[in-house]
Amino acid sequence: MLDESYIQIAIELAKKGKGKVSPKPLVGALLVKNDKIISAAYRSSPEEDSAEIIALNCAKENPEGAVLYTNLEPCCFAGKEKDCAEILIGSKLKKIVIGSPNPHPQLGGTTIKKLRKAGVEIKTGVFEKECNELNKFYFKHVTQSFPYVTVVMASTLDGKIADKDGNSKWITSVESRSFVHELRTEYDAVLVGYNTVKMDNPHLTVRLVEGRNPKRIILDRELELSARDNLVKRNYDKNLAVLTSKSNKTKKKKVDKLAEAGVEIIYVNEEKNGRLDLSHALKKIGERNITSLLVEGGRRIFTEFLNNKLEDELIVFLGPKLLGNGIQLSDGMQIKNLRKAVKFGIKDLDKIGEDACLKLVRR
Ligand SMILES: NC(=O)c1ccc[n+]([C@@H]2O[C@H](COP(=O)([O-])OP(=O)(O)OC[C@H]3O[C@@H](n4cnc5c(N)ncnc54)[C@H](OP(=O)(O)O)[C@@H]3O)[C@@H](O)[C@H]2O)c1
């Protein structure tokens, strides 16, 4: 089999760790000897050894002379006992084939250099684009300390995200909503504005699919979140946080009540116009080792994230409906004419249930 085919298997193995390994990267590894796979492994939790080490430990045969395939450059930090590069050198592998280099600032190709210096043959860049896409959360977080941000919205054909009474249930089909739940299982956290909590009283869990719930984060300048909201009432896993203005530190009674309900309160700087500084909010989120954030609305949140170019990706579910009037998805953008329009490229286009699903990146 070709190197490409084995790296593809490593990618599929790595995907099994989605939603489970953060803040560590997704890694799959294979050991191949005489055209036979003698070991296959992936990382399934952040505490676990990296996939290459598991593959070496689980090999059915002596790995000496085998080829190791992995989607990501192994780390060479001092691990639990020994650094991975030293273990790989000691295993006397014939060759190592790597998908993408590890962009960690303290790593930057050091493992590859170390292995080459020790005489191990190294091939890099096999399916690099796919391998980079696989670890986009980890890459953004280790290089910028911010989470990877995906803004996801449901819109009618005429750009409405809710009717004129603020009701958005349901613009899209159950299949699209299940897809969003699937995304929630993969992202470390979801974020909505407090008006959405007031209007929709959401749970922000993954009821429609199997998997773990993400952390729920509410942007709430005035600290209005209360024990009446479903999110607080059902905060069983104590994984709810609220981003609020530093000026609310004085609302002692409210702060204590939320803390009692297991809500983490994260204080954020205000901008001159009184709005919460979203870059500071993202910095605070990144500091908590949250590598990926799904921004789910509503209108002001969508507008502010897009206006400030804070999204890495935009996913729009288009329900084949017209509302005529209602809440516009990007209200308040001051764009003079078509030439100045915010432009996106289509990364992917799918039909999900009754709806169109567009994955977009800024051009
Ligand atoms: N179709 C969809 O995909 C979808 C998804 C979610 C929600 N919705 C709909 O959207 C509507 C709610 O939207 P909305 O615009 O009223 O409210 P929103 O975007 O849900 O929430 C805005 C909240 O965030 C706070 N905030 C603090 N700093 C901010 C900043 N820098 N930028 C923006 N907001 C900041 C605002 O506080 P201050 O006002 O005090 O600054 C306000 O409490 C509902 O009708 C809901 O059903 C639709």
The ligand as a Gaussian input file, in Angstrom:
#p B3LYP/6-31G(d) Opt

LIG

0 1
 N      -31.538000      31.460000      13.841000
 C      -30.487000      31.363000      14.621000
 O      -29.456000      30.777000      14.261000
 C      -30.541000      31.971000      15.992000
 C      -29.620000      31.542000      16.948000
 C      -29.637000      32.123000      18.203000
 C      -30.580000      33.118000      18.469000
 N      -31.470000      33.498000      17.534000
 C      -32.447000      34.570000      17.828000
 O      -31.735000      35.775000      18.037000
 C      -32.503000      36.614000      18.895000
 C      -31.628000      37.203000      19.965000
 O      -30.646000      38.033000      19.375000
 P      -30.238000      39.454000      20.028000
 O      -29.481000      40.193000      19.025000
 O      -31.451000      40.050000      20.610000
 O      -29.337000      39.053000      21.260000
 P      -28.079000      38.071000      21.438000
 O      -27.134000      38.275000      20.324000
 O      -28.561000      36.706000      21.754000
 O      -27.469000      38.600000      22.800000
 C      -26.848000      39.788000      22.924000
 C      -26.413000      39.817000      24.370000
 O      -25.026000      39.778000      24.451000
 C      -24.594000      40.889000      25.251000
 N      -23.318000      41.420000      24.797000
 C      -22.338000      41.817000      25.598000
 N      -21.276000      42.239000      24.914000
 C      -21.594000      42.123000      23.636000
 C      -20.905000      42.412000      22.451000
 N      -19.651000      42.891000      22.453000
 N      -21.538000      42.179000      21.299000
 C      -22.789000      41.689000      21.274000
 N      -23.497000      41.386000      22.372000
 C      -22.901000      41.603000      23.542000
 C      -25.685000      41.909000      25.108000
 O      -25.646000      42.741000      26.233000
 P      -25.916000      44.318000      26.128000
 O      -27.112000      44.500000      25.231000
 O      -26.159000      44.703000      27.509000
 O      -24.679000      44.892000      25.531000
 C      -26.899000      41.017000      25.107000
 O      -27.246000      40.637000      26.417000
 C      -33.614000      35.743000      19.458000
 O      -34.822000      36.058000      18.801000
 C      -33.203000      34.340000      19.101000
 O      -34.293000      33.472000      18.903000
 C      -31.463000      32.950000      16.308000

